[in-house]
Amino acid sequence: AVLVFGVALHPAHRYQSIPFRANSIPLLQPPELPFFL
């Protein structure tokens, strides 16, 4: 869900970050949620 929102909001930036974030979901998910909202 977080990655999908990221891609929808910032396609160019998030597409490059998907592989990195996929490995760091547990670490990045908490700070990313408020950032998206």
C-alpha positions as CSV (number, residue, x, y, z in Angstrom):
1,A,0.0,0.0,0.0
2,V,2.8,2.4,0.9
3,L,4.7,1.6,-2.2
4,V,1.6,2.0,-4.4
5,F,0.8,5.4,-2.9
6,G,4.4,6.5,-3.4
7,V,4.4,5.5,-7.0
8,A,1.1,7.3,-7.6
9,L,2.3,10.5,-5.9
10,H,5.9,10.5,-7.1
11,P,6.3,8.1,-10.1
12,A,9.9,9.1,-11.1
13,H,11.2,9.2,-7.6
14,R,9.4,6.2,-6.2
15,Y,10.1,3.9,-9.1
16,Q,13.8,4.2,-8.4
17,S,13.2,3.7,-4.7
18,I,10.9,0.7,-4.9
19,P,13.8,-1.9,-4.7
20,F,15.4,-0.1,-1.8
21,R,12.2,0.5,0.1
22,A,11.0,-3.1,-0.6
23,N,14.0,-4.3,1.5
24,S,13.5,-1.6,4.2
25,I,9.7,-1.6,4.4
26,P,9.8,-2.4,8.2
27,L,12.2,0.5,8.8
28,L,10.9,3.1,6.3
29,Q,7.2,2.3,6.5
30,P,6.5,4.2,9.8
31,P,8.2,7.5,8.8
32,E,6.8,7.2,5.2
33,L,3.2,7.0,6.3
34,P,2.9,10.5,7.8
35,F,5.0,11.9,5.0
36,F,2.5,10.6,2.4
37,L,-0.5,11.8,4.4
